[in-house]
Amino acid sequence: MKKKARRSQEAVTGNQMVGQRCVLCRSCEDDPALLGDKITLRDDNLCVHYFCLLTSCGVYQRGKDGEGVFGFLVDDIKREIRRSARLTCCACKKKGACVGCYVKSCRKTVHFPCGRKSGFVSQFTQNFPSYCPDHSPFQSAAVTSNLSLPQSCSVCLDAIDGDLSYGVLKCPSCHGSWFHRDCVQRQAHSAGLFFFRCTLCNNKDQYQQEMLRMGICIPERDASWELEADAYADLLEVYVHCDAHACVCANGRGHAAKSGWFAVLRCLLCGSRGTHRKCSGLALNAADWACPECAHNVSTDVNASLVASPQAAPRRTAASKRRRPRPSRVSPEELPGDGATPPFYVKRS
């Protein structure tokens, strides 16, 4: 049975779980971008990192999304705890290593956080395989003479030390965007599937495929800034304030009636100034109004354009063309030269 990354489900996460250990990796770290959500089931006294579940070799999603931990049943998780308790992490030398190399002949196992620190690549797609440093995918520089090696991370802008490696990745499209593994993982966690792309060339499809191959988890959700409650509420507000030099409204400048003399008209040019009809001496049915600043700028621009553009010459009518005097005929004797050929047609050898 294949594992699948969750799409949307509420998890119990927060500061109250920081001190609890993950039952698989035995770590208290709480970093959703690098380790996945830290989920707790109070009734079962169980706390686990989501990435630890996805990359574990002996547990699969056999339940529905609302059962257990995003489809991972509690009994299956406990069975995986017992299985991994016999395995030693090749990085920290402690028991409980639940992530193993996908190559059958390789016996290396690690805790997921230890694997991130020791060069294990876990791919968050299909069967969620993991590879040790000896069998993990890699990238080549492929830098031509016209393209120099980048000196800084295109995400955090800090310096990049050395060549491409486990900790330094690059964009497969432009080859000029290099970045730290942790930086691009945090970018993917924030941007989500729909906004995750190269920061330099803006490539999306090829970039995402390569990042998945290199072990970057791209959550199947919208960007984090799109999920904030009332994130764009300010854009829905309109300006309702009278900025006339003398406001005659008894209820003050902030009063805005739906119609009549004291309905607020906004500047049709900038939209950031307003006035009551009565306060600016407008007609009761007036619908358009420009604030003094915009009106002054428009008149200044019109005058400047008239001065800068040359005046066109008056157009001549057909009658004036007909009245144009025709050149008088001259005799050959009056022409300069020998009279045989006009001087402006003279051919010279």
C-alpha positions as CSV (number, residue, x, y, z in Angstrom):
1,M,0.0,0.0,0.0
2,K,1.4,3.4,-1.0
3,K,1.7,6.3,1.3
4,K,0.2,9.6,0.4
5,A,1.0,13.1,1.5
6,R,-1.9,14.7,3.3
7,R,-3.8,17.6,1.7
8,S,-5.8,19.2,4.3
9,Q,-6.6,18.2,7.9
10,E,-6.3,20.1,11.2
11,A,-3.6,18.9,13.5
12,V,-3.0,19.6,17.1
13,T,0.3,21.4,17.1
14,G,1.8,24.3,19.1
15,N,4.1,25.4,21.9
16,Q,2.4,23.0,24.3
17,M,4.0,20.0,22.4
18,V,7.6,21.4,22.2
19,G,8.7,19.4,25.2
20,Q,7.3,16.1,24.0
21,R,9.4,13.6,22.2
22,C,8.5,12.2,18.8
23,V,7.8,8.5,19.3
24,L,9.9,7.6,16.2
25,C,12.9,9.8,16.2
26,R,13.0,10.6,20.0
27,S,13.6,14.3,19.2
28,C,11.8,17.2,20.9
29,E,12.4,19.5,17.9
30,D,9.4,21.3,16.5
31,D,10.3,22.7,13.0
32,P,7.3,22.2,10.6
33,A,9.4,23.2,7.5
34,L,12.2,20.7,8.1
35,L,10.5,17.9,10.1
36,G,6.8,18.3,9.3
37,D,4.0,19.1,11.7
38,K,4.5,17.8,15.2
39,I,1.2,16.0,15.9
40,T,-0.1,14.8,19.2
41,L,-2.9,12.5,20.1
42,R,-3.7,13.2,23.7
43,D,-6.0,10.2,24.1
44,D,-3.3,7.8,23.0
45,N,-0.4,9.7,24.6
46,L,1.3,9.8,21.2
47,C,3.4,12.6,19.6
48,V,5.1,12.2,16.2
49,H,6.6,14.2,13.4
50,Y,4.7,14.0,10.1
51,F,7.9,13.5,8.0
52,C,9.0,10.7,10.3
53,L,5.7,8.9,9.5
54,L,6.0,9.5,5.8
55,T,9.6,8.2,5.5
56,S,9.4,5.2,8.0
57,C,9.8,1.9,6.3
58,G,7.2,-0.1,8.1
59,V,4.1,2.0,8.4
60,Y,1.6,2.9,5.8
61,Q,-1.7,4.9,5.6
62,R,-4.4,2.2,5.9
63,G,-7.1,4.4,7.4
64,K,-9.1,7.4,6.1
65,D,-7.7,10.9,6.4
66,G,-9.6,11.6,9.6
67,E,-8.4,8.4,11.4
68,G,-5.3,8.3,13.5
69,V,-2.6,10.7,12.3
70,F,-3.7,11.7,8.8
71,G,-4.6,8.1,7.9
72,F,-1.8,6.4,9.9
73,L,-3.6,4.2,12.4
74,V,-2.4,4.3,16.0
75,D,-1.9,0.5,16.1
76,D,0.3,0.7,13.0
77,I,2.4,3.5,14.5
78,K,2.9,1.5,17.7
79,R,3.9,-1.5,15.6
80,E,6.5,0.6,13.8
81,I,7.8,1.8,17.2
82,R,8.4,-1.8,18.2
83,R,10.0,-2.7,14.9
84,S,12.4,0.3,14.8
85,A,13.4,-0.2,18.5
86,R,15.7,-3.0,17.3
87,L,17.5,-0.9,14.7
88,T,20.5,1.3,15.4
89,C,20.9,4.7,13.8
90,C,24.2,4.8,11.8
91,A,24.5,8.5,12.6
92,C,23.8,8.9,16.4
93,K,24.3,5.1,17.2
94,K,21.0,5.1,19.2
95,K,18.1,2.7,18.8
96,G,14.8,3.5,17.1
97,A,16.1,4.1,13.5
98,C,12.9,3.9,11.3
99,V,14.3,5.3,8.0
100,G,16.3,2.9,5.9
101,C,18.0,3.1,2.5
102,Y,15.7,2.1,-0.3
103,V,18.5,0.1,-2.0
104,K,17.8,-3.5,-0.9
105,S,21.5,-4.4,-0.5
106,C,22.1,-1.4,1.8
107,R,21.5,-1.9,5.5
108,K,21.9,1.7,6.7
109,T,19.2,3.1,8.9
110,V,18.7,6.5,10.6
111,H,16.3,8.6,12.5
112,F,14.8,11.1,10.1
113,P,16.4,14.2,11.7
114,C,19.8,12.4,11.9
115,G,19.4,11.5,8.2
116,R,19.0,15.2,7.3
117,K,22.2,16.0,9.1
118,S,24.2,13.0,7.6
119,G,23.2,13.3,3.9
120,F,20.2,11.0,3.6
121,V,17.8,12.1,0.8
122,S,14.1,11.3,1.4
123,Q,11.9,11.8,-1.6
124,F,8.3,12.9,-0.8
125,T,6.6,11.3,-3.7
126,Q,5.3,7.8,-4.8
127,N,6.6,5.3,-2.1
128,F,8.5,8.0,-0.2
129,P,11.9,6.2,-0.6
130,S,15.1,7.3,1.3
131,Y,18.7,7.0,0.1
132,C,21.9,7.0,2.0
133,P,24.8,9.2,0.9
134,D,26.3,6.3,-1.1
135,H,23.1,5.8,-3.2
136,S,21.4,9.2,-3.1
137,P,20.8,11.3,-6.3
138,F,23.1,14.2,-7.0
139,Q,23.5,17.2,-9.2
140,S,26.3,18.3,-11.5
141,A,27.5,21.8,-11.9
142,A,27.2,22.0,-15.8
143,V,28.6,25.5,-15.8
144,T,29.8,26.9,-19.1
145,S,32.4,29.5,-19.7
146,N,29.7,32.1,-20.0
147,L,28.2,31.3,-16.6
148,S,30.2,31.8,-13.4
149,L,29.6,30.0,-10.2
150,P,27.1,31.7,-7.9
151,Q,28.6,33.1,-4.7
152,S,25.4,33.4,-2.7
153,C,22.2,31.6,-1.9
154,S,19.3,33.0,-4.1
155,V,16.9,32.5,-1.2
156,C,18.7,33.8,1.9
157,L,21.4,35.7,0.0
158,D,24.1,34.4,2.4
159,A,27.4,33.1,1.0
160,I,27.6,29.6,-0.5
161,D,30.6,27.6,0.5
162,G,32.1,25.1,-1.9
163,D,30.5,23.3,-4.9
164,L,27.2,21.5,-5.3
165,S,26.7,19.0,-2.5
166,Y,24.0,17.6,-0.3
167,G,23.6,21.0,1.4
168,V,23.8,23.1,-1.8
169,L,21.3,22.6,-4.7
170,K,20.7,24.4,-7.9
171,C,17.9,25.2,-10.4
172,P,17.9,22.7,-13.3
173,S,16.5,25.4,-15.7
174,C,18.7,28.4,-15.4
175,H,21.7,26.8,-13.6
176,G,22.4,30.2,-12.1
177,S,20.3,29.9,-9.0
178,W,22.0,28.0,-6.2
179,F,20.6,27.7,-2.7
180,H,21.0,26.0,0.6
181,R,18.9,22.8,1.1
182,D,17.3,24.1,4.3
183,C,16.5,27.5,2.6
184,V,14.7,25.9,-0.4
185,Q,12.9,23.6,1.9
186,R,11.6,26.5,4.0
187,Q,10.7,28.3,0.7
188,A,8.7,25.2,-0.4
189,H,6.9,25.0,3.0
190,S,5.9,28.6,2.7
191,A,5.0,28.8,-1.0
192,G,3.2,25.5,-1.3
193,L,2.6,23.6,-4.6
194,F,1.0,26.5,-6.5
195,F,3.7,29.2,-5.8
196,F,6.9,27.2,-5.4
197,R,9.3,28.2,-8.3
198,C,12.8,29.3,-9.0
199,T,13.5,32.7,-7.5
200,L,15.7,33.7,-10.4
201,C,14.2,32.3,-13.6
202,N,10.6,31.7,-12.3
203,N,10.5,28.2,-13.7
204,K,8.0,26.0,-12.0
205,D,7.4,22.6,-13.5
206,Q,11.0,21.5,-14.1
207,Y,12.1,23.2,-10.9
208,Q,9.6,21.3,-8.8
209,Q,10.4,17.9,-10.4
210,E,14.1,18.4,-9.6
211,M,13.5,19.5,-6.1
212,L,11.3,16.4,-5.4
213,R,14.1,14.2,-6.8
214,M,16.5,15.9,-4.5
215,G,14.4,15.4,-1.4
216,I,12.5,18.6,-1.0
217,C,9.0,18.3,0.4
218,I,6.4,20.5,-1.5
219,P,3.1,20.6,0.5
220,E,0.0,20.2,-1.6
221,R,-1.7,23.4,-0.5
222,D,-1.9,27.1,-1.2
223,A,0.8,29.5,-0.1
224,S,1.0,30.3,3.6
225,W,0.3,34.0,3.0
226,E,-2.9,33.0,1.1
227,L,-4.2,31.0,4.1
228,E,-4.0,33.9,6.7
229,A,-7.4,35.0,7.9
230,D,-8.4,38.4,6.6
231,A,-5.0,38.8,5.0
232,Y,-6.4,41.1,2.3
233,A,-9.2,42.7,4.3
234,D,-7.5,46.2,3.9
235,L,-8.0,45.9,0.1
236,L,-11.8,45.8,0.6
237,E,-12.0,49.0,2.5
238,V,-12.9,52.2,0.6
239,Y,-12.0,55.8,1.5
240,V,-15.0,57.5,3.3
241,H,-13.7,60.8,4.6
242,C,-14.4,64.4,3.6
243,D,-11.2,66.3,2.8
244,A,-12.8,69.6,1.8
245,H,-11.2,72.8,3.1
246,A,-14.4,73.5,5.2
247,C,-16.6,70.6,6.0
248,V,-20.2,71.7,6.7
249,C,-21.6,68.3,7.7
250,A,-23.0,68.4,11.2
251,N,-21.9,64.8,11.8
252,G,-18.3,65.5,11.0
253,R,-15.9,64.6,8.2
254,G,-16.2,60.8,8.8
255,H,-19.9,60.8,8.1
256,A,-20.9,59.2,4.8
257,A,-24.5,59.0,3.7
258,K,-25.7,56.6,1.1
259,S,-27.1,59.4,-1.0
260,G,-27.8,63.1,-0.9
261,W,-25.7,66.1,-0.1
262,F,-23.5,64.3,2.4
263,A,-22.6,61.2,0.4
264,V,-18.8,61.0,0.0
265,L,-17.4,61.2,-3.5
266,R,-13.9,59.8,-4.0
267,C,-11.4,61.3,-6.4
268,L,-11.9,59.6,-9.7
269,L,-8.1,59.9,-10.4
270,C,-6.4,58.8,-7.2
271,G,-9.2,57.5,-5.0
272,S,-7.4,58.6,-1.9
273,R,-9.3,61.8,-1.3
274,G,-13.0,62.4,-0.7
275,T,-15.6,65.1,-0.2
276,H,-19.2,65.6,0.6
277,R,-21.2,67.1,-2.3
278,K,-22.3,70.0,-0.2
279,C,-18.8,70.8,1.1
280,S,-17.3,71.2,-2.4
281,G,-20.3,73.0,-3.9
282,L,-21.2,70.1,-6.2
283,A,-24.6,69.5,-7.7
284,L,-26.9,67.1,-5.9
285,N,-26.6,64.6,-8.8
286,A,-22.8,65.0,-9.3
287,A,-21.1,61.6,-9.6
288,D,-17.5,62.6,-10.6
289,W,-15.1,64.7,-8.7
290,A,-11.3,65.2,-8.8
291,C,-9.4,66.4,-5.8
292,P,-7.4,69.7,-6.1
293,E,-4.0,68.0,-6.2
294,C,-5.0,65.7,-9.1
295,A,-6.8,68.5,-10.9
296,H,-3.6,70.7,-10.6
297,N,-1.4,67.9,-11.8
298,V,-3.6,67.2,-14.8
299,S,-3.6,70.8,-15.9
300,T,0.1,71.1,-15.4
301,D,0.7,68.0,-17.5
302,V,-1.6,69.3,-20.3
303,N,0.2,72.6,-20.4
304,A,3.6,70.9,-20.4
305,S,2.6,68.7,-23.3
306,L,1.4,71.7,-25.3
307,V,4.7,73.5,-24.8
308,A,6.8,70.4,-25.6
309,S,5.0,69.4,-28.8
310,P,5.7,71.5,-31.9
311,Q,2.7,73.3,-33.4
312,A,1.5,71.8,-36.7
313,A,1.6,74.1,-39.8
314,P,-1.8,75.1,-41.0
315,R,-3.2,72.7,-43.5
316,R,-3.5,74.0,-47.0
317,T,-6.7,73.5,-48.9
318,A,-7.1,72.2,-52.4
319,A,-8.0,75.7,-53.5
320,S,-4.8,77.1,-52.2
321,K,-2.9,74.5,-54.0
322,R,-4.6,75.4,-57.3
323,R,-3.7,79.1,-56.7
324,R,0.0,78.3,-56.4
325,P,1.8,80.3,-59.2
326,R,3.3,78.1,-61.9
327,P,6.9,78.6,-62.9
328,S,7.4,80.8,-65.9
329,R,8.9,79.3,-69.1
330,V,12.4,80.4,-70.0
331,S,14.0,80.3,-73.4
332,P,17.2,78.3,-73.9
333,E,19.1,81.6,-74.5
334,E,18.3,82.7,-70.9
335,L,19.7,79.5,-69.4
336,P,23.3,79.4,-68.2
337,G,25.7,77.4,-70.3
338,D,25.2,76.5,-73.9
339,G,21.4,76.2,-73.6
340,A,21.4,72.6,-74.8
341,T,20.8,70.9,-71.4
342,P,19.8,72.5,-68.1
343,P,22.7,72.6,-65.7
344,F,21.0,70.3,-63.1
345,Y,20.7,67.5,-65.6
346,V,24.4,67.7,-66.8
347,K,26.1,64.3,-67.0
348,R,29.7,64.2,-66.3
349,S,32.0,61.5,-67.5
